[in-house]
Amino acid sequence: MLNKIEDKFIKIISSDYCRLDDIIDLPPEKLIEVDMGCGKGSFSTLLAHRYPERLIISADVMIGRLRKLVKRNEREGVDNIQALRVEARVLLGMMMPDQAVHRLHILCPDPWPKDRHRSNRLLCSDFMVHVHRILKPGGMFHFSTDDVNYLEAVRKVVMASQLFEEYPEGFADIADFKTDFERLWNGQGKAVSHNVWRRRELVKDPSYRGH
């Protein structure tokens, strides 16, 4: 049984297959931004304030962090955020409709630097296919990290997919925003690099005669 605050504001999603638009309203006229791994959600709230006409989907696997996001939104009168407790691969790989998202943010994720943990990394070649599928034409993927080696690995994966083109302008409108983790790293003297890629439209081979 979900408690009241979770039942009203946080959708808890299992790994069972379902479409996201069967669970929450995804108005076609609204731009949708996804803050994947939102943590306590300070970035999501800033985004919601700047773009009250957009739907902000804030997703994380840690329910305690989502509760803090919900409480902040109640205090600040934010009503255009939908909090989801869901794993990233489930949301983006199975649930999100095609071409639904204007901008996807994956900010300061765990780089899993040890070799034995690399399989836990979210940003791999097959994941790029899911990112491309859910983005609208011209949609953007925004990634940040303080880990130089992880940044280089992600850049290689993104560019090798040939599904995206670099688009630094896609971050200009929110360059003044910082996540809780970015403030933490900055306080320790670490720089955080932001990268944005734009969805590249695929060109069909005219010689292909398949069905």
VENURGI-V624963 format. One record per residue. N is the residue number from 1. RES is the residue in one letter. SS is DSSP state (h for helix, s for strand, l for the rest). PHI is phi in degrees with one decimal (none if undefined). BURIAL is + if it has 24 or more other C-alpha atoms within 12 Angstrom, else -. Layout:
N	RES	SS	PHI	BURIAL
N	RES	SS	PHI	BURIAL
//
This chain:
1	M	l	none	-
2	L	l	-81.0	-
3	N	l	-76.2	-
4	K	h	-60.6	-
5	I	h	-66.1	-
6	E	h	-72.5	+
7	D	h	-63.3	-
8	K	h	-84.2	-
9	F	h	-115.3	+
10	I	s	-119.3	+
11	K	s	-91.1	+
12	I	s	-98.4	+
13	I	l	-116.0	+
14	S	l	-85.1	-
15	S	l	-83.5	-
16	D	l	-64.9	-
17	Y	l	-71.1	-
18	C	l	-161.4	-
19	R	l	-87.6	-
20	L	h	-63.1	+
21	D	h	-74.8	-
22	D	h	-86.7	-
23	I	l	-105.8	-
24	I	l	-129.6	+
25	D	l	-79.5	-
26	L	l	-117.9	+
27	P	l	-60.1	-
28	P	l	-63.7	-
29	E	l	-82.4	-
30	K	l	-100.0	-
31	L	l	-75.7	+
32	I	s	-115.9	+
33	E	s	-117.3	+
34	V	s	-115.2	+
35	D	s	-102.6	+
36	M	s	-88.6	+
37	G	l	73.6	+
38	C	l	-70.2	+
39	G	l	62.7	+
40	K	l	-76.6	+
41	G	l	83.9	+
42	S	h	-62.7	+
43	F	h	-64.5	+
44	S	h	-58.2	+
45	T	h	-66.6	+
46	L	h	-60.3	+
47	L	h	-63.3	+
48	A	h	-65.5	+
49	H	h	-66.2	-
50	R	h	-71.4	-
51	Y	l	-126.7	-
52	P	l	-65.2	-
53	E	l	-84.9	-
54	R	l	-99.3	+
55	L	s	-97.8	+
56	I	s	-105.5	+
57	I	s	-100.2	+
58	S	s	-107.7	+
59	A	s	-122.7	+
60	D	s	-159.4	+
61	V	l	-95.7	+
62	M	l	-96.9	+
63	I	h	-64.1	+
64	G	h	-61.5	-
65	R	h	-66.4	+
66	L	h	-65.4	+
67	R	h	-61.2	+
68	K	h	-65.9	+
69	L	h	-60.8	+
70	V	h	-61.7	+
71	K	h	-63.8	+
72	R	h	-63.2	+
73	N	h	-62.6	+
74	E	h	-64.3	-
75	R	h	-62.7	-
76	E	h	-95.5	-
77	G	l	70.1	-
78	V	l	-83.6	+
79	D	l	-129.5	+
80	N	l	-117.2	+
81	I	s	-115.0	+
82	Q	s	-113.7	+
83	A	s	-90.8	+
84	L	s	-127.1	+
85	R	s	-95.1	+
86	V	l	-159.8	+
87	E	l	-80.1	+
88	A	h	-58.3	+
89	R	h	-65.6	+
90	V	h	-71.8	+
91	L	h	-64.1	+
92	L	h	-84.6	+
93	G	h	-88.9	+
94	M	h	-126.4	+
95	M	h	-97.7	+
96	M	l	-72.3	+
97	P	l	-64.2	+
98	D	l	-61.0	+
99	Q	l	48.1	+
100	A	l	-104.3	+
101	V	s	-109.5	+
102	H	s	-77.7	+
103	R	s	-150.9	+
104	L	s	-109.3	+
105	H	s	-113.2	+
106	I	s	-125.0	+
107	L	s	-117.3	+
108	C	l	50.8	+
109	P	l	-72.4	+
110	D	l	-63.2	-
111	P	l	-76.7	+
112	W	l	44.3	-
113	P	l	-70.9	-
114	K	l	-75.0	-
115	D	h	-55.7	-
116	R	h	-71.4	-
117	H	h	-106.7	-
118	R	h	-63.0	-
119	S	h	-65.8	-
120	N	h	-81.0	-
121	R	l	-63.5	+
122	L	l	-74.0	+
123	L	l	-88.3	+
124	C	l	-124.2	+
125	S	h	-61.9	-
126	D	h	-70.0	-
127	F	h	-67.8	+
128	M	h	-62.0	+
129	V	h	-64.1	+
130	H	h	-66.4	+
131	V	h	-60.6	+
132	H	h	-61.0	+
133	R	h	-63.2	+
134	I	h	-83.3	+
135	L	s	-78.9	+
136	K	s	-66.3	+
137	P	s	-54.9	-
138	G	s	82.6	+
139	G	s	-67.9	+
140	M	s	-124.6	+
141	F	s	-116.1	+
142	H	s	-109.7	+
143	F	s	-129.1	+
144	S	s	-138.2	+
145	T	s	-161.8	+
146	D	l	-97.2	+
147	D	l	-94.1	+
148	V	h	-62.1	-
149	N	h	-65.8	-
150	Y	h	-67.0	+
151	L	h	-57.9	+
152	E	h	-64.2	-
153	A	h	-64.0	-
154	V	h	-66.6	+
155	R	h	-59.6	+
156	K	h	-63.7	-
157	V	h	-64.8	+
158	V	h	-63.6	+
159	M	h	-71.2	-
160	A	h	-66.4	-
161	S	h	-68.3	+
162	Q	l	60.5	-
163	L	l	-100.5	+
164	F	s	-140.3	+
165	E	s	-126.3	+
166	E	s	-63.1	+
167	Y	l	-149.0	-
168	P	h	-58.9	-
169	E	h	-63.8	-
170	G	h	-69.6	+
171	F	h	-111.3	+
172	A	h	-60.1	-
173	D	h	-73.9	-
174	I	h	-129.0	+
175	A	l	-63.8	-
176	D	l	-86.6	-
177	F	l	-84.7	+
178	K	l	-137.4	+
179	T	l	-76.8	+
180	D	h	-59.0	+
181	F	h	-67.4	+
182	E	h	-64.4	+
183	R	h	-62.1	-
184	L	h	-62.4	-
185	W	h	-64.5	-
186	N	h	-60.6	-
187	G	h	-65.0	-
188	Q	l	-95.9	-
189	G	l	83.0	-
190	K	l	-96.1	-
191	A	l	-87.4	-
192	V	l	-115.0	+
193	S	s	-95.2	+
194	H	s	-110.6	+
195	N	s	-131.4	+
196	V	s	-129.6	+
197	W	s	-122.5	+
198	R	s	-107.2	+
199	R	s	-58.7	+
200	R	l	-96.4	+
201	E	l	-78.0	-
202	L	l	-81.2	-
203	V	l	-104.1	-
204	K	l	-73.0	-
205	D	l	-73.8	-
206	P	l	-62.9	-
207	S	l	-84.2	-
208	Y	l	-74.7	-
209	R	l	-118.6	-
210	G	l	-71.0	-
211	H	l	-103.6	-
//
